[in-house]
Amino acid sequence: MASLSGRDLVQLVKSVFPRFPEDRALAVLIDVPRDKVTDNREWAARRALAFAWAAALKDNRFAIPLEDVRLYAYPDVGSNNADLPAEAFLLDSRVPDEAASLPGAGPAVPFGRIFDEIQLFLAPTEYSTTAPLKVAAKAFGFRAATMPGFSTAMIPALQVDYGEVARRVEAIRGRLDAAVESEVRFLVDGALEYRTAFDLRFRSAHASSGRFPDKGTAGNLPSGEAYIVPYEGERGEPSRTAGVLPVEIRGEVVLYQITANKAVQVYGEGPEAAAERERLGREPAYGNMAELGFGVLGDFGLAPVGEILLDEKLGLHVAFGRSEHFGGAVGPKDFSSPAAVVHLDRIYIPASQPRISVTSVVLAFPDGRREEIIDNGAYTIF
């Protein structure tokens, strides 16, 4: 299936957003390159897809039912999960190829007004809007499905049994909620073992099942993960998150020394390690361990497509950077500038990091009990 028909889109919206009587309007939200040089074929195709979705949903809005469907576009923010600009542009025609053309394409509308008037959002953007929309959803009460990097290759992920997905992510979420630590063991090149312990005290876990039945919520679509922010030490007691975390970046294994939930040193002799040392020195908040996530969609026969939106839902992942949108303490105020704000997932599946395997994930509970939930890369609890 290469596209979604009007009927498909109606069913998707009705499934993702169980209806409230006050739901009147839906907006499709898209970002536009500030610099045409940064544009790419996938981004251009996504803008065209957003236009087609908005038009089809507008034509079929009474079947949802909704009174209005709008298309808003804004200049890109330059990085995943950075704050949105002050305003977006309401479009009736196709999305321009560069942000400089937006003022001539439609009226500018402050995001505060947009959030006041719209109850439902679909956001198939280049740069993830999950963090800012989570924060705004809590303040304004809307619901949003964020779809950064979405492509037609992901459409099969919208067609899995989300009842079973929900059962699995709830099984993991419940365990993460009860646990005080998660010990993850990694094997590099089949020989070198590394261990990271994540402090799960003082935190609540989240289940992301691809449905948003509650007001004031936002998250990814497609979805299928349970996740938690490791304790970051904001209560005055030091975080116990510690160890050595290996990450394969463009074929090079980079090692991060983790202390008190922060990457404090980077080991490695290659160019990626050097770049990460420079980045960490420039932006210490980037080194925050922002998320420990457990995707389940890999068990449904889905393959990675090269986009974090889907690929992180296929297995274990660890994120660096911003966490306050997930209930943590690190946010935009901790970075040097809005453009530097980032929440970056590192995904531990063979297609993303072939040199690194997850040999074991063990949860520890307050009563001393321990439970292994992943063994040699496979879940043991389903």
N, C-alpha and C positions, 0 to 999 in steps of 0.2 A: 504494500500500500504506500504510494508515493505522496499522497496528499490527504487532506481531510475535507470532506464535503460539508455543505451547510448543515445537513442532518448530523453528521459526525461531530461537528463543532457544538451544536446544540446539546447533544448527549454528553459531550465532554464537560461543558460548563455545568450542566445539571448534576453530573456525577461529582465533579470537583467541589462545587459550591452548593451543597444542599440549601434549598431556598428558604429565605426569611421574607415575610410579607413586605418589609421595607426595602427590599432589593429593587432598585429602579434602573440603575445604569451600570454598564460595564465599560471599562477602558482597556484598549490594547496600548501598551507603552513600549516605545522603541527608542534606542539611542542612535545618533547620527555622527559619523566621523567629523571631528573638528578639523582634521588635516586629511585631505584626500589620499595622501601617501600611506596613511595607516589603514585604509580600507582594504578589504579582502573579498574574495568571491563568496565565501560563506556568509559574511556579514551582509553583503548586498542581497544575497538570496533571502536572508532572514528578514530584511526590510520589506522585500516584495511579499514574502509570506505573511508578515504582519498586516500589510495593506489588504491582502486577500482575505485574511481571517476577519479583520474589522468589517470589511464590506459584506462578507457572507453572514456574519453574526448580526449586522444591522438589518439585513434583508430578512433574517429569521428570528428577530428579537422577540416577537410575540409568542413564539413557541417555547421560550425559556420559562416564564415570560419576563421581558424587560421593556422599559419605555424607551431606552436610548442606548446606543453603542457608539463610542468615540475612539478616535485614534490620536494619540499624543506622541510627539517626538521632541527630543531634547539633545543638546550637544553632549557627546560622550564625556565621561568623567575620568577616563584614562587608566582606571584600575578597578579590579573587582571589589565590590562592597564599599567603595568610597561614597561619601554623601552626594545626594542628588543636587543639581543646580537649583537656583531659586524659582525657575519657571520652565514650562514646556509649551510647545506650540500645537494648537488644535488644527489638525489637517483634514481636508476633504479630498485632497488629491494624493498622488503617490508620494512616498517619503523621498525627500531630496537626497542626493548622494554626498552632500557635505553640509556641515552645520551653518556655514555662512548664508546658505539659501533659506534657512528656516524662517526668518522674519518675513520673507515674502510669500511663504507658503501657507501661513495661517496666523491667527491672533495668538499672542503670548498670554499664557494663563499662569498665575502663581500656583506652585504646587499645593500650598495651603488650601486654595480654593478647589483645586482638583480633588484633593483628599476629602474635602467637605461634601462634594457633589457626587462622587463615585463610590459605589459600595463594593464593586468587584473589579479586580485587575488581572490581566494576563500580561506578562512582561518578557517577551522573547528578545532579549537584549544581547549585545556583544559582551558588555561588562556586567557582572552580576549586580543586581539590585536587592538581593536578599536582605542584607544588613539594614540599609536605610528603610526599606519597606516594612521590615519587621518592627522597627522602632516607630515608624509613622502609623502602622496598623494599630498598635496598642493605644496610640494617642487619639486616633480618629475613628477607630472601630470598623474599618473596612477589612476585606479579605483579599489576599493577593497570591497568585501562583507565579513564581519567578522562574524563568526559563532561559537562563544565560547560555548562549552557544547552541540553542536548539536548532536542530536540522531535521529534514524529513527522515533521515536514518534513525531517528529516535522514536518515530511513530509507533513501532512495535512495542515500545516500553509503555505506551499509553493503553495497551490492549491486554496486559497481563491480568491475572486474577488478583485484584487489589484487596479482596477479602482475605486471601491467604497471605498476601504481603503484610496486611495489617496484623494478622495473627503473629507472624514471625517478628516483626519489629516491636510489637508489644511484649513478646517474650524476652527480647533483649533489653528493652527499656526497663522492665520491671527488675531485672537483675542488676542493671547499672544503677538504678535508684537505690537498691539495697546495699550495694557494694561500697567499700571504702578504698579499694585499690584495684587497679588492673595491671597485671604484669604481662608485657608483650615481649616475646622472644623472636628475634629475626636471625636468619641465616643468609650470609652474603657469599655468593659464588660457591654454595654448597659446603663451605668449610668454616667460615668465621662467624661466630655467634655474638650477637649484641642483645642487650636487654634494656628496656625502659619501663619504669614503674610510674603509672599515672595516678595521682592523688584524686580520688573521687569523693572525698568528704565534703560536706556542706553544699552539695550540688544536687539538682534535680535533672534527670535525664529527659530526653524528648523523643517522641516517635513521629516520624514523617512518613505518612502512608499514602500521600498523593491526594488526600481529601481534606477539606477545610470546613468542618461543620460549625466551627465557633467563630464568632465575631472577633475582630482584632487580631487575626492571625495571618501570617504570611510564610511561605516556604516554597521549596523547589517542586517542580513538576517537569518531567517524570520524577517519581520518588520511590522510596523504599529503604529507609535506614532508621536506626536508632542512634542517638548521639548524646554526648555530654561534654561540658566544658570542665577540664580538670581544675581543681581548686588552685587559685592564683595568689593566695597569701594575703588577700585584702582584709581579712579579719584580725590581722596582727600575728597570727600563728603561721610560721613558714610553711610553704607548700612542700609536700614530700615527693612531688614529681621529679624524677632524677634518672639518669642513666645515659647511655649513648644511643642516639637515634640515627640509623642509616637511611639515606635517601638517595636513590639513583636519579641523576639529572643528566639527560642526554648521554647516557651510557657510562657516566662517571659516578662512582659511589662517593658521596659526601657524608662525613660523620659529624654529628652535632653533639657536643657535650651539654647535657641538660642538667641544670641545677635550679631547685626551687621554681620549677615550671618554666624556666627560660633557657633558651639556647645561649650559652655564654662563651662558647668557643667552637670553631669549625676546624676539623682536621681533614687533610687531603692535600695532594701536591698538584692537582690539575687545575685547569682554568675555571671550572665550575665551583670548586672549593674556594678559589681566590675571589670569585665574584660574590659568593655567599658571605665570606668574611667581610668584604667591603660593604655589602648590603646591611649586614648585622651591625657593623660599626656605625653606619649612617643612620639606621633606623632600629634602635634596640627593641622597640615594641614589635617589630617583625618577628623577633625570636620567641614571643609568647606562645606557649602550647595552648592553642585556642579551641581545639575540638578533638575528641576521640570518637570516631564514627564507625558504625558497623552497617555496611550495605548488604542487602539480601538478594538483589535482582540477578546476581550471577547464577543463583540456583534455578532461575526460570529460563535458562538458555539464552539470555541476552548477551551480546558481545559488545566490547567497548567500541566507541565511535570516535575517540580522540577529543571528547569534550567532557570537562569535569562534571557538568550538570548530570549526565548519565553515568559516566564511568565511576564516580565516587560511590554510586549506589550499588556497585557490583561487589564490593568487599570492604575490607578494613581501610580506613584512611585517617590521617592525622593532619590537622590544620595549624598553620602558623599565623599569628597576627591578631586581628580584631576578634573580640569574643562577646562584647556586651550585648549584641543582638541575639545571642544564644543564652543570655543570663549570666555572662561573665563580667569582668571588671575592666577590660582593656578596650578602649574605643578611640574615635578620631582625635580626642584631646591628647592622646599619648603619642601621636605621630607628628612629624615635623610640618606637614602640610596636608590639606585635603587630598591632593593627588597621591600622597604616599601611603594613604590608608589601604590596607589589604587584609584579606582573609584568604589564605592560599592552601588548598588541600594537596596533600601528597598521598597518592593512592597505591595501595599495596596489592596489585593484581599482576599476573605475569605479563600482560600486554603493556602495562605502564612501567613496571620496574622488574624486568626479567632476571636481574642479577640478585634480587632480594626476595626471600620467601618468608612468610609468617609461619613459624613452626608451632607457636603456642600462644594462646591468650587465656590467662587464669584470673578469675575474679576472687578477691578476698573479702569476707564479710565480717561484721563486728563481732560475731560469736566465734571467730577463728576458723570457720568453715571456708573451704576453697573449692572452686568449681572451674574446670577447664571448659570453655565454650568454643574454642577453636583449636583443632589439632591438625597439624600439617596442612594448613590452609583451608580446612573444611569445618563448618559448624558441626558441633556434636549435640546440639540441644533441640533439633527439629526432627 
